[in-house]
Amino acid sequence: SFRRKSIIHNGKILLKEICQKYFGHSFTYRKKMGWALPLKEYFMSPPMKRYIEDQLFPGMESRKIVDARVVRQWWKHMEQLSQREIEVLWLIISFEIWAQIFIDNNGSLAFSQNT
């Protein structure tokens, strides 16, 4: 309703005024931005590395939707990748997990600390 939207809008204005008092105008009115995940750290954890190398890379290679050689090269040189390249790698890995669960009907596929 109009009243609800008005209350929310006024609440945002009040919050911005308080924020500006403590953090300044440039911070308070900066362009919206996403919340970055620590993907590199996540990928480099030993259980996740094993999961990706032992279960996901073989699936990528047999599925042939992406060039698994390129993905492996990116994986091998993770420390040199830009944030954007790491995000693309995340999309590829996420797709492969999805494909193994929903296309291959591997509902038991799950990442665990013991993988």
C-alpha positions in Angstrom: 0.0 0.0 0.0 1.0 3.6 -0.4 1.2 4.1 3.4 3.6 1.2 3.8 5.8 2.4 0.9 5.9 5.8 2.5 7.0 4.5 5.8 9.7 2.4 4.2 10.9 5.3 2.1 10.9 7.6 5.2 12.8 5.0 7.2 15.5 4.8 4.5 15.8 8.5 4.5 16.3 8.5 8.3 18.8 5.7 8.1 20.8 7.5 5.4 20.8 10.7 7.5 22.2 8.8 10.5 24.7 6.9 8.3 25.9 10.2 6.7 26.5 11.6 10.2 28.9 8.8 11.0 30.3 7.7 7.7 30.1 10.8 5.4 28.2 11.6 2.2 30.4 9.6 -0.2 29.9 6.3 1.7 26.2 6.9 2.4 25.3 7.7 -1.2 27.7 5.4 -3.0 26.5 3.3 -5.9 24.9 0.0 -4.8 27.2 -2.9 -4.8 27.0 -6.7 -4.2 28.3 -8.6 -1.3 31.5 -10.4 -2.5 31.9 -14.0 -1.4 35.5 -15.1 -0.5 35.4 -17.6 -3.4 39.2 -18.0 -3.7 39.5 -19.0 0.0 36.5 -21.2 -0.3 37.9 -23.0 -3.4 41.3 -23.4 -1.7 40.0 -25.2 1.4 41.3 -28.8 1.3 37.8 -30.5 1.3 36.5 -28.3 -1.5 39.7 -28.7 -3.6 39.3 -32.5 -3.3 35.6 -32.3 -4.2 36.2 -30.2 -7.3 39.2 -32.2 -8.5 37.8 -35.6 -7.8 34.1 -35.2 -8.6 33.5 -32.1 -10.6 36.4 -32.0 -13.1 35.7 -35.5 -14.4 32.0 -34.5 -15.0 33.1 -31.4 -16.9 35.4 -33.4 -19.0 32.7 -36.0 -20.0 29.9 -33.4 -20.4 32.0 -31.3 -22.8 29.9 -28.1 -22.4 33.0 -26.1 -21.2 36.6 -26.7 -22.2 37.8 -28.6 -19.1 41.4 -27.9 -20.1 40.8 -24.2 -19.7 39.0 -24.6 -16.5 41.8 -26.8 -15.1 44.4 -24.1 -16.2 42.4 -21.4 -14.4 42.2 -23.7 -11.4 45.9 -24.4 -11.5 46.7 -20.6 -11.5 43.9 -19.5 -9.2 46.2 -17.0 -7.4 46.6 -15.1 -10.6 42.9 -14.9 -11.6 41.0 -11.6 -11.4 37.9 -11.4 -9.3 35.8 -11.6 -12.5 37.5 -14.8 -13.6 37.0 -16.3 -10.2 33.3 -15.5 -10.5 33.2 -17.2 -13.9 34.9 -20.2 -12.4 32.2 -20.2 -9.6 29.5 -20.2 -12.3 31.1 -23.2 -14.1 31.5 -25.1 -10.9 27.9 -24.3 -9.8 26.6 -25.5 -13.1 28.5 -28.7 -12.9 27.1 -29.4 -9.4 23.6 -28.7 -10.7 24.1 -30.9 -13.8 25.4 -33.8 -11.7 22.4 -33.6 -9.4 19.6 -32.8 -11.8 20.8 -34.2 -15.2 22.8 -37.1 -14.0 20.2 -37.8 -11.3 23.0 -38.0 -8.7 20.9 -36.8 -5.8 23.4 -38.3 -3.4 26.2 -36.0 -4.7 27.0 -33.8 -1.8 30.0 -31.9 -0.6 31.1 -32.8 2.9 34.1 -32.1 5.0 35.1 -35.7 4.5 35.1 -35.6 0.7 
